[in-house]
Amino acid sequence: MYDIPCVIFAGGKSRRMGKDKALLPFGGFETLTEFQLAKFKPHFQKVYIGCKNKTKFDFEANFIEDLQEFEDSAPHVGLISAFEILDVDAIFILSVDAPFFDIEHFEKLYQKINEHDAIVAKSPNGEQPLCAIYKKSILPHLKELTKEKKYRFAYLFERVDVYFVEFKDEDTFVNLNTPEDYKKLSHFI
């Protein structure tokens, strides 16, 4: 069982989906969020749901709501909130809409935990900053970038020691962004 917390980011706006994808049924569960929670709970001492507001969820879980001082909704805000609320040295974050990233993939990231500020998955199509381990050492940079409203992870990666873990299979990182994406995976619902 891993001693770093797992934080499933489920606070996005789901603009392209047209409805909140975190609440869509998936994998025999009432919501995609519950699917992700059930998948990772056996492997971590603590699993949290990172979100803007927990009232949209009608199930019991450990929630981390974005700190009120931030009006924007962005992964940077979720990371800052998680580090401030949990007061831990490292966090594994995973986007709720990446249902095929599993514990074996996480283990590849975890192997580098003592060596870098950020350990980020990289697929054939590019970096996956929401499938990553981040250390608290990135917090000052996150705060500065958030003040400047520079929310692209590329800005953060220019400032910290980041290591990219290569994955050969793009399917691991399939995201549910649109109704078409969701429909293609209907056999999992």
Beta strands, then each sheet from edge to edge (+ up, - down):
strand 1: 6-9
strand 2: 47-51
strand 3: 62-65
strand 4: 90-95
strand 5: 118-123
strand 6: 126-135
strand 7: 162-166
sheet 1: 3+ 2+ 1+ 4+ 6- 5+ 7+
end
